[in-house]
């Protein structure tokens, strides 16, 4: 059974963001630690699937 993925996102500068619904339009995202640090708190991670929307 495939999961029903819903990714809430308010990062309007990302090209995958649907600003009308505050949703990410990707089927999945990759979350990675910032730089080469051991991640112990949530603010040390980021969406590695982010792409700048040039429009």
C-alpha positions in Angstrom: 0.0 0.0 0.0 1.4 3.4 -1.0 1.4 6.1 1.6 -0.7 9.2 1.1 2.0 11.9 1.4 1.2 15.4 2.3 4.1 17.9 2.8 3.1 21.2 4.3 5.4 24.0 3.2 5.4 27.8 3.5 8.8 28.4 1.8 7.5 30.6 -1.1 11.0 30.9 -2.7 11.0 27.2 -3.5 9.9 26.2 -7.0 8.1 23.2 -5.6 5.9 25.2 -3.3 2.2 25.6 -4.1 1.7 29.0 -2.4 -2.1 28.9 -2.7 -2.3 25.7 -0.6 1.1 26.0 1.4 2.0 22.5 0.1 5.1 21.0 -1.4 4.3 19.5 -4.8 7.0 16.8 -4.7 6.0 13.2 -3.9 8.8 13.0 -1.4 11.5 15.3 0.1 15.0 14.7 1.3 15.9 16.1 4.7 19.6 16.4 5.4 21.8 17.8 8.2 23.3 21.2 7.5 27.0 20.9 6.6 28.8 18.0 8.3 27.4 18.2 11.8 25.9 15.6 14.1 22.2 16.4 14.1 20.9 16.6 17.7 18.2 19.2 17.2 15.6 19.8 14.5 17.1 23.2 13.6 20.3 21.5 12.4 18.4 19.9 9.5 17.0 21.3 6.3 15.0 20.3 3.2 17.7 19.2 0.8 15.1 19.0 -2.0 14.7 22.8 -2.0 15.3 24.5 -5.4 15.1 28.3 -5.8 12.2 29.5 -8.0 13.7 32.0 -10.4 10.3 33.3 -11.6 
